[in-house]
Amino acid sequence: MDKSAYIKVLKSHKTTCVYLKQINSNKANKYMKYNNRLTYITLIFAVILSAIAFIDKNFIIDLFSLNKYIVNNSNQIKIIDLCFNGLALLVLILTLINLLCRFQEKSSIYFHTVITLSSMIGDINLLLNIEIEDDEVKFLEKFNLVVAKYNGMSDYLPQHTDNDFLKAKYDTKIKRELSNLIKENRVPKWKMNIYCFKLKICLEIDNKKKSDV
C-alpha cells in the first residue's frame, strides 16, 4: 500500500480543518464581542433611564444647573422629558438590534463548529500516527470513516469569504510562531500579548515586502 498518498490526503484535510477552525473561532469571538458590547451599552442606558424615572425632576434641574440656561421651569421639565423619551427610544433600538442581529446565537453556532472541527483534527492526528504496515485493514477502515466524516461536515459548515480565509491563514501563522517561541522558552507567558503584537507587525512588514517584489 502506498502510504504517502493517504498521508497526503489526510494532511490536506487537516490543513483545511485548521484554517476553517481559525475562521470560525475568529467569527465566534467577533460576534461574542458584539453581543457583549451591545448588552453593556443597553444596560448602561437602561440604568440611566431608570434613574431619570425615579429621581425627582427638581433634583435633576439643580444637579445639572438647568436654571442657569433655561429660566422657564416648564421648559426645564420638557427637556428632561425629551431626554427620557430619547433614552427610552435608544434602549428600544439597541434591544431590537440585538434581537434582529442575533449575535449571541451566531457566536454559539461558530463555537459549535470550532468544537466539531477540533474533533475532526483530532481524528486525523490519530490516523496519521497509525502505522499502516501494522494493521492495513484497520487503517483503511478508519481512513474511509474520516474522509466520509470530512465530506459530510463540509456540506453543512458556514460559508466564508476569501478575506476570512486569508485572515485565518495569517492568525494561524502567528499562533505557530508564538507556540514555537514559548516551547523554546523565549517568550514568558505574561509577555505573550506584547510579543503577539510585535509578531503581527513583523508579519505585516514581511507580507508587504513580498507584495512589493
Buried (B, 14 or more C-beta within 10 A) or exposed (E): EEEEEBEEBBEEBBBBBBBBBBBBBBBBBBBBEBBEEBBEBBEEBBEBBEEBEEEEBBEBBEEEEBEEEBEEEEEBBEBBEEBBEEBBEBBEEBBEEBEEBEBBEBBBBBBEBBEBBBEBBEBBEEBEEBEBEEEEEEBEEBBEEBBEBBEEBEEEEEEBEEEBBEBBBBBBBBBEBBEEBBEEEEBEEEEBEEBBEEBBEEBEEEEEEEEEE
